[in-house]
Amino acid sequence: MRCAVWLLIAACSSNPQTAPPPATHEAPSREAPSREAAKATAEHRRWLGGDLHMHVSFFPEDHDATASLADVAASAKQEGLEFVVVTPHIWESEWTDRGQEIRAAWRRFARDARATTGITLVPGAEFTTRRGHFGVSGVDVSALTGRDLLARAHAAGGFVLVNHPFAVPTNIPNVRVSDFDMSYRVWTEGARGFTAIDGAEVWNVPLGFANVISKPGGKSGEDNAWIALDRVIHAEHRPLTAVGGSDDHHGHAQATTWVFAEDASEAAIEAALRAGEVCVGGPEAGSFRAKGAGDWVTIGGTVKADTITLAWTGTARLFVDGLDRGEHAEGFSEPTGGALHTYRIVVGRSRSGFIYANL
């Protein structure tokens, strides 16, 4: 059943816009990139599979989450994951009304998560607000006080992601959750709200499955999330991280995000996430690299150049500034005009994070 879900979700990813590459663009030499890329990545890092959106029952009123930390750890080990960011629900209203009690519960939860052996469980939270749902990690949630939790998490150095940003109502028969708007209203409605995000969940497993049946506005939630991230990068001239999450509530672990990290420690995982050194859906797109006049950079890196050379292993679909530039073998090269551009590739179900030109 799980394999079938993977295939359905992969099939639901449509391409946003299509523009053929100019005839003058050529793939780079296959020899030089591979030699220099080997040097660039000859460090003690590897791709680690994990999940950034896994619910646990950490508080009696956690409603529909039933999994314990032990359940998550056992399932993650069985599925071969190396880390999980565990994200208990925290509602704005409950935080306001029972903040002290919930903060104490989160401290116990974080202690137990970090004491788990054989798998790295990173304590985080999903803050549910009237403007959307946000994954928060890398910060002591129990130290956040007051009403503006996201701003306080950001100021404290937390890593803040928008979860399922385009989960608008789709009203799928017999799927009650599809009747609710759980989207990021700043993007879907143009509403005011927290915008100092570090990235967004481009692939949410339940939403991906729902988009097999229904694509509001003609595009999947994943398509819209990539487009929105690209728009923010160009508007604000700053990097953003794209991630995936299972959004599971019952302890069924599934690898959705891969990070390029030195080890499976909480610090190394958080560092890779902040650097945008990620792939979503699988690690196969992880060979993506780029260079200008200097050394090769890998996913999450920036090239300062009038001409950029991209390289990867095998055949991949290339997206430049959100536009689908078709499939290419081994790499691609084109002028940048000295302007900001974003690049990412898709290999099968694996989507790389961004590489930037002139950011």
C-alpha positions as CSV (number, residue, x, y, z in Angstrom):
1,M,0.0,0.0,0.0
2,R,2.8,2.4,0.9
3,C,4.5,1.8,-2.5
4,A,1.2,2.6,-4.2
5,V,0.9,5.8,-2.3
6,W,4.5,6.8,-3.3
7,L,3.7,6.2,-6.9
8,L,0.4,8.1,-6.8
9,I,2.0,11.1,-5.1
10,A,4.9,11.2,-7.6
11,A,2.4,11.1,-10.4
12,C,0.5,14.1,-9.1
13,S,3.4,16.5,-9.6
14,S,2.7,18.5,-12.7
15,N,5.2,21.0,-14.2
16,P,4.3,24.7,-13.5
17,Q,5.2,26.4,-16.8
18,T,7.2,25.2,-19.7
19,A,9.8,27.1,-21.8
20,P,12.1,25.3,-24.2
21,P,15.8,25.9,-23.6
22,P,17.6,28.1,-26.2
23,A,19.4,26.1,-28.8
24,T,22.7,27.7,-27.8
25,H,22.7,26.2,-24.4
26,E,24.9,23.2,-24.1
27,A,25.6,20.6,-21.5
28,P,29.0,21.1,-19.8
29,S,31.9,18.8,-20.3
30,R,31.3,15.5,-18.6
31,E,34.8,15.0,-17.4
32,A,35.8,18.2,-15.7
33,P,32.6,18.6,-13.6
34,S,32.9,15.1,-12.3
35,R,36.5,15.5,-11.2
36,E,36.1,18.9,-9.6
37,A,32.7,17.9,-8.1
38,A,34.4,15.0,-6.4
39,K,36.8,17.4,-4.8
40,A,34.0,19.7,-3.8
41,T,32.1,16.9,-2.1
42,A,35.1,15.0,-0.7
43,E,34.1,15.9,2.8
44,H,32.6,13.9,5.7
45,R,29.0,14.4,4.7
46,R,26.3,12.1,3.4
47,W,22.6,12.1,2.6
48,L,20.5,11.3,5.6
49,G,16.8,10.4,5.2
50,G,14.2,11.7,7.7
51,D,10.9,13.4,8.3
52,L,10.2,17.0,9.3
53,H,6.5,16.7,10.2
54,M,5.6,13.9,12.5
55,H,3.0,14.3,15.2
56,V,3.1,12.8,18.7
57,S,0.7,12.8,21.6
58,F,2.6,14.9,24.1
59,F,-0.4,16.4,25.9
60,P,-3.8,15.0,26.9
61,E,-5.6,17.5,24.7
62,D,-3.4,16.8,21.6
63,H,-6.7,15.7,19.9
64,D,-6.1,13.4,16.9
65,A,-2.4,12.5,17.4
66,T,-2.1,9.0,18.9
67,A,1.6,8.1,18.5
68,S,4.1,8.2,21.3
69,L,7.8,9.0,21.0
70,A,8.5,5.3,21.3
71,D,6.1,4.5,18.5
72,V,7.8,7.0,16.2
73,A,11.3,5.8,17.1
74,A,10.4,2.1,16.4
75,S,8.7,2.9,13.1
76,A,11.5,5.2,12.0
77,K,14.2,2.6,12.7
78,Q,12.2,0.0,10.9
79,E,11.8,2.2,7.8
80,G,15.5,3.1,7.8
81,L,15.2,6.8,8.8
82,E,18.0,8.5,10.6
83,F,16.1,11.5,12.0
84,V,12.6,12.7,12.7
85,V,11.6,16.3,13.7
86,V,8.7,15.4,16.0
87,T,6.1,18.2,15.9
88,P,3.3,18.0,18.5
89,H,0.3,20.3,17.9
90,I,0.4,23.6,19.7
91,W,-2.7,25.8,19.1
92,E,-2.6,29.6,19.6
93,S,-5.6,29.5,21.9
94,E,-4.3,26.7,24.1
95,W,-0.9,28.5,24.4
96,T,-2.6,31.7,25.5
97,D,-4.9,29.9,28.0
98,R,-2.7,27.2,29.3
99,G,0.8,28.3,28.3
100,Q,2.6,27.5,31.5
101,E,1.2,23.9,31.6
102,I,1.9,23.3,27.9
103,R,5.5,24.7,28.2
104,A,6.2,22.3,31.1
105,A,4.8,19.4,29.0
106,W,7.0,20.4,26.0
107,R,10.1,20.5,28.2
108,R,9.4,16.9,29.3
109,F,8.7,15.9,25.7
110,A,12.0,17.5,24.5
111,R,14.0,15.7,27.2
112,D,12.5,12.4,26.3
113,A,13.0,12.9,22.6
114,R,16.7,13.7,23.0
115,A,17.1,10.7,25.3
116,T,15.9,8.3,22.6
117,T,18.7,6.1,21.2
118,G,19.2,4.6,17.8
119,I,17.5,7.5,16.0
120,T,17.7,11.2,16.3
121,L,14.4,12.7,17.4
122,V,14.5,16.5,17.1
123,P,12.0,18.2,19.4
124,G,9.9,20.8,17.6
125,A,6.3,21.8,17.3
126,E,3.6,22.6,14.8
127,F,2.1,26.0,15.7
128,T,-1.5,26.3,14.4
129,T,-2.6,29.9,13.9
130,R,-5.4,31.7,12.1
131,R,-2.9,32.4,9.2
132,G,-1.6,28.9,8.7
133,H,0.4,26.0,10.2
134,F,4.1,26.3,11.0
135,G,6.8,23.8,11.8
136,V,9.3,25.1,14.3
137,S,12.5,23.5,15.4
138,G,16.0,24.5,16.6
139,V,14.6,26.5,19.5
140,D,13.5,26.0,23.0
141,V,9.8,26.2,22.5
142,S,9.1,26.3,26.2
143,A,11.0,29.6,26.5
144,L,8.6,31.3,24.0
145,T,6.1,33.5,25.8
146,G,3.5,36.0,24.8
147,R,1.2,35.9,21.8
148,D,3.4,36.3,18.8
149,L,5.0,32.9,19.0
150,L,6.4,32.8,15.4
151,A,8.1,36.2,15.7
152,R,9.6,35.1,19.0
153,A,10.7,31.8,17.6
154,H,12.4,33.6,14.7
155,A,14.1,36.1,17.0
156,A,15.4,33.2,19.2
157,G,17.0,31.6,16.1
158,G,14.3,29.0,15.4
159,F,13.9,27.4,12.0
160,V,10.4,28.2,10.9
161,L,8.6,26.5,8.0
162,V,5.2,26.9,6.5
163,N,3.4,23.5,6.6
164,H,1.1,22.4,3.7
165,P,0.9,26.1,2.5
166,F,-1.7,25.4,-0.2
167,A,-4.0,23.0,1.7
168,V,-7.2,24.8,0.7
169,P,-10.6,23.1,0.9
170,T,-11.0,20.5,-1.8
171,N,-14.2,18.9,-0.4
172,I,-13.3,15.4,-1.4
173,P,-16.2,13.1,-0.5
174,N,-15.8,11.2,2.8
175,V,-12.4,12.9,3.5
176,R,-13.5,15.3,6.3
177,V,-10.1,17.1,6.6
178,S,-10.4,18.2,2.9
179,D,-13.3,20.5,4.0
180,F,-11.0,22.8,6.0
181,D,-8.7,25.6,5.0
182,M,-5.2,24.8,6.4
183,S,-3.3,26.9,3.9
184,Y,-0.9,29.8,4.5
185,R,-3.3,32.7,4.1
186,V,-0.5,35.1,3.3
187,W,0.0,33.2,0.0
188,T,-3.5,31.9,-0.7
189,E,-5.5,35.0,0.4
190,G,-2.9,37.8,0.4
191,A,-3.6,38.2,4.1
192,R,-1.3,39.9,6.6
193,G,0.7,37.6,8.8
194,F,4.1,36.2,9.7
195,T,6.4,36.2,6.6
196,A,10.0,35.8,8.1
197,I,9.8,32.1,7.1
198,D,12.9,30.0,6.5
199,G,11.2,27.8,4.0
200,A,8.1,25.7,3.2
201,E,6.8,22.2,2.9
202,V,6.6,21.6,-0.8
203,W,5.5,18.0,-0.4
204,N,3.0,17.0,2.3
205,V,2.0,13.4,2.0
206,P,-1.7,13.6,2.7
207,L,-2.0,16.8,0.5
208,G,0.0,15.1,-2.3
209,F,-2.4,12.2,-2.2
210,A,-5.4,14.5,-2.2
211,N,-4.0,16.3,-5.2
212,V,-4.2,13.1,-7.2
213,I,-7.9,13.5,-7.0
214,S,-8.2,17.3,-6.9
215,K,-6.0,20.2,-8.0
216,P,-7.5,23.5,-7.0
217,G,-6.8,26.1,-9.6
218,G,-5.3,23.4,-11.9
219,K,-2.1,23.0,-10.0
220,S,-1.1,20.7,-7.1
221,G,-0.1,22.0,-3.7
222,E,3.5,21.0,-4.5
223,D,3.5,23.1,-7.8
224,N,2.1,26.1,-6.0
225,A,4.6,25.8,-3.1
226,W,7.6,25.7,-5.4
227,I,6.2,28.7,-7.3
228,A,5.6,30.7,-4.1
229,L,9.1,29.9,-2.8
230,D,10.7,31.0,-6.0
231,R,8.7,34.3,-5.9
232,V,9.8,35.1,-2.4
233,I,13.5,34.3,-3.2
234,H,13.4,36.8,-6.1
235,A,11.4,39.4,-4.2
236,E,13.4,39.3,-1.0
237,H,16.8,38.2,-2.4
238,R,17.3,35.5,0.3
239,P,17.6,31.7,0.2
240,L,14.8,29.5,1.3
241,T,14.6,25.8,2.1
242,A,12.1,23.3,0.6
243,V,11.2,20.3,2.7
244,G,8.8,17.4,2.8
245,G,6.7,16.0,5.6
246,S,4.6,12.9,6.3
247,D,2.2,14.9,8.5
248,D,1.5,11.5,10.2
249,H,-0.5,11.4,13.4
250,H,-0.2,7.7,14.2
251,G,3.4,6.7,14.3
252,H,3.9,5.6,10.7
253,A,7.3,7.0,9.8
254,Q,8.2,7.7,6.2
255,A,11.3,9.4,4.8
256,T,10.3,12.6,3.0
257,T,13.4,14.9,3.3
258,W,17.1,14.1,2.9
259,V,19.8,16.4,4.3
260,F,23.4,16.5,3.4
261,A,25.0,16.5,6.8
262,E,28.2,15.5,8.6
263,D,26.3,13.1,10.9
264,A,22.9,12.4,12.3
265,S,23.2,14.7,15.3
266,E,20.5,17.3,16.0
267,A,23.0,20.1,15.4
268,A,24.2,18.8,12.0
269,I,20.7,18.2,10.8
270,E,19.6,21.7,11.8
271,A,22.7,23.2,10.1
272,A,21.9,21.4,6.8
273,L,18.3,22.5,6.9
274,R,19.3,26.1,7.5
275,A,21.8,25.9,4.6
276,G,19.2,24.5,2.3
277,E,21.2,21.4,1.7
278,V,18.2,19.2,1.1
279,C,16.4,16.9,-1.3
280,V,12.7,16.0,-1.1
281,G,11.2,12.7,-1.9
282,G,14.6,10.9,-2.3
283,P,18.4,11.6,-2.4
284,E,18.8,10.9,-6.2
285,A,18.9,14.6,-7.1
286,G,21.7,15.1,-4.6
287,S,24.4,15.1,-7.2
288,F,23.3,18.6,-8.4
289,R,26.1,21.1,-8.4
290,A,27.1,24.4,-10.1
291,K,30.0,26.7,-10.8
292,G,30.9,30.0,-12.3
293,A,34.5,31.1,-12.4
294,G,35.3,29.6,-9.0
295,D,34.8,26.3,-7.3
296,W,31.8,24.0,-7.6
297,V,29.0,24.5,-5.1
298,T,26.3,22.0,-4.1
299,I,22.6,22.4,-3.2
300,G,21.9,25.4,-1.2
301,G,25.0,27.2,-2.6
302,T,25.3,30.4,-4.6
303,V,27.4,31.1,-7.7
304,K,28.5,34.6,-8.6
305,A,28.9,34.5,-12.3
306,D,27.9,35.9,-15.7
307,T,27.6,32.3,-16.9
308,I,26.7,29.3,-14.8
309,T,27.5,25.7,-15.4
310,L,25.2,23.1,-13.8
311,A,26.0,19.4,-13.5
312,W,24.4,16.2,-12.1
313,T,24.5,12.5,-12.6
314,G,22.3,11.0,-15.3
315,T,19.2,12.7,-16.7
316,A,17.2,15.2,-14.8
317,R,14.5,17.7,-15.4
318,L,15.7,21.3,-14.9
319,F,13.8,24.2,-13.5
320,V,15.1,27.7,-13.9
321,D,13.3,30.5,-12.0
322,G,10.4,28.1,-11.7
323,L,10.2,27.4,-15.4
324,D,10.4,23.8,-16.7
325,R,13.4,23.8,-19.1
326,G,13.0,20.1,-20.0
327,E,15.2,17.1,-19.4
328,H,18.9,17.2,-19.9
329,A,21.7,14.6,-19.5
330,E,24.6,15.3,-17.1
331,G,24.2,19.1,-17.0
332,F,23.5,22.5,-18.6
333,S,25.1,25.8,-19.1
334,E,23.8,29.3,-19.8
335,P,24.4,33.1,-19.3
336,T,23.0,34.6,-16.1
337,G,23.3,38.2,-17.2
338,G,24.6,38.9,-13.7
339,A,21.1,38.6,-12.4
340,L,19.5,36.5,-9.6
341,H,18.3,33.1,-10.8
342,T,17.2,29.9,-9.1
343,Y,18.0,26.4,-10.3
344,R,16.7,23.0,-9.2
345,I,16.3,19.5,-10.7
346,V,14.0,16.6,-10.5
347,V,15.2,13.0,-10.8
348,G,12.3,10.6,-10.6
349,R,10.5,11.4,-7.4
350,S,13.6,13.2,-6.0
351,R,13.5,17.0,-6.0
352,S,16.7,19.0,-5.2
353,G,16.7,22.1,-3.2
354,F,17.7,25.4,-4.8
355,I,21.1,26.5,-6.2
356,Y,21.3,30.2,-6.7
357,A,23.1,32.5,-9.2
358,N,24.0,36.0,-8.0
359,L,21.9,35.9,-4.8
